[in-house]
Amino acid sequence: MNRSRWLIVGVVAALLGALFVVSTLTARGGDPLTETTATSSTIGRPDVEGGESTSTTSPEPEAPDEEPPTTVPVPDDGFADPSVDDVPDETFSGLGDPRVDVVHYDLQVAADPGVDTITGAATISLASVTEVPLAEFTLDLVALDVATVVVDDEEATFDHTDGELTIRPAEPLPSLEVVEVVVEYAGTPRPRYFEALASEIGWQRDDDGGWFTLSEPHGTSTWAPVSDHPADKATWRISLSTPAGTTGVANGRLVEQIEDGDRTSWVWEQDRPMATYLALVAVGHYDLVRRTAADGTELVFAFPTSLSGDLRAGFDEFEQILAFFTSEFGPYPDDDAGAIVIPTNLALALETQTRPTFSRDWLRPGEVTALAHEIAHEWFGNAVTPEEWTDLWLNEGFATYADLMWIAHSTGTDLTRLVDDDENRMFGSDLAPYSASAASQFDAAVYGNGARALHALRLEVGDDTFRSIVRRWFAERSGQVVTTADFVELAEAESGRDLEAFFQQWLEAGGYHELPG
Ligand SMILES: [Zn+2]
C-alpha cells in the first residue's frame, strides 16, 4: 500500500473526529446503522407534504407520499469544495456530486414493454455538505428530458448537458439541512456504452420486448436522476407503473401493488442503504415466486413466465448458500433476498441489491452460474461498499473467494487446491488487484488475484484470525463505504502484525506470487 495515501486518510479522519461525533441511528427497517453524525443543530428534516401532486407529467397512478427515513446526512469526506461538482475517482470520473449527500430516493417510473419512452418523477431527499451555502449542485441523468425541478416547493432553474443536471435552487442550500428535490422527466432512455466490457450499461431491452437495467458502474443515471457514485448510498423506494398483464420488479420488498384501471403500480422499498449501481428495474412478463428462509428472510424470485421448471431449479440451493455465508461472515444483512432472471442472452450476472440479476443463458438445468458469487456480494459490495471504484477488488476479490469457500464446503474439496487451480481464474492477469488500471476494465486481477490475496492472508495469519478479520470487516462496516486502507488497518489490528509489505506485494505489485507456507 502507498504510505502517503494512508497518511492522508489518517489526517482526514482526525479532522473529521474534531468536527463530528459518531452515533448509532436506526433506519426504518430496524437495521442499526453506524453513521458519522453532525452535532450541529442546523440539521433539518425534509418537509413532507401530503395530498395531490400538481404534476401533469408524472406517471399514473400516483402512489401516496411517504415520509423519508429519519436519517441525517453523512459527510463521509468532510466538507466538500463548493467548486468541485464530481466525486474525485481515479477509475470512473465525472460522476456524483461530493457537495451533496443523498439520503433517500423515491422514484416513480411508468414503462411499457414494446414502448421506447418512459415517464418519471423523482423525489430526492438530500443535504448540502459544504461549509458555505450551496448555490448549485448536480445530479447525473443521461439523455432524458427534464420538465421541471422543484426544491422544497420552490421552482429551481437548471441546465441539462452531457449527462449532468445542474440545479440552482431559489435559495442556496444551507449546510447539513435535508431538502426535497423533485425532478419530473420523460423521454427515451439511452444506455451508456461501456467499452471495457463491450456492453451497454443502464436501461435496455430484453429479448421479449420488456425492459431491464444493468447498471454497474454508472447505468442508473440512464433512467433516473441520481448522484451516480457508490460513495453516496441512500435508501430507496421504486414505484413502477406497468400495463395490465406485466410486472414491475425492483430491489427490496414489494410493499404495495396499486391497481388503477389498466395499469398497476409495483412499489418496492429498499430500506437499507444502497449504492446507485445496485438499483434494479425490470418490466415484463414475470412470475414472482415467494419462499421464506429458515432465518425468516423473505425470498422473492422473479422468473420470466416462460422459464422452465428445470432452469428455475437452479435456485433451489439458494437458502443453503445463504446459511453457509451467514455462518462464515455474520447474519445476512437484509430481511429480503431472492433473484431475477432476465429473458436475454448476454451472459451476465450482477449483484443488484437483495435480488441479483442473471441473464437466461447463465442457467443450466439445476444450476446457476455464479449464484454463490452474487449472493456473497450482499455482504461484500452491497453492505460494505467501496468508496472509490479503485477499491473494486474489495467487492470482486471477496465474492470470488467466497464462491470458492462455498465450493470447498459443499463438495469437500481442499480450499488451497481450488485457489491454486488455474481453471478458477486464480491467476488471470499481471495487473495489481488494487489499481485503477485493473478496476477500470473489471480485469481478472480484481477477481482472481484479489481472491488469491485473501487466501494468502488466511495462510499468513491463520484460519481463526482470518475468520475474525472478515467477520469484523462486515460487522463494523455494514451499511458504510470503505477503502482498501480501512481493510489493511483492520487486518493489522486484528492480527497484531505489520502487514504493509504483505499487502504491498499481494494488492499493489501485480504479477504471480506463491502462496505462503
Ligand atoms: Zn462480482
Residues whose N, C-alpha, C, O or C-beta is under 5 A from the ligand:
A	BS01	ZN	E396 A399
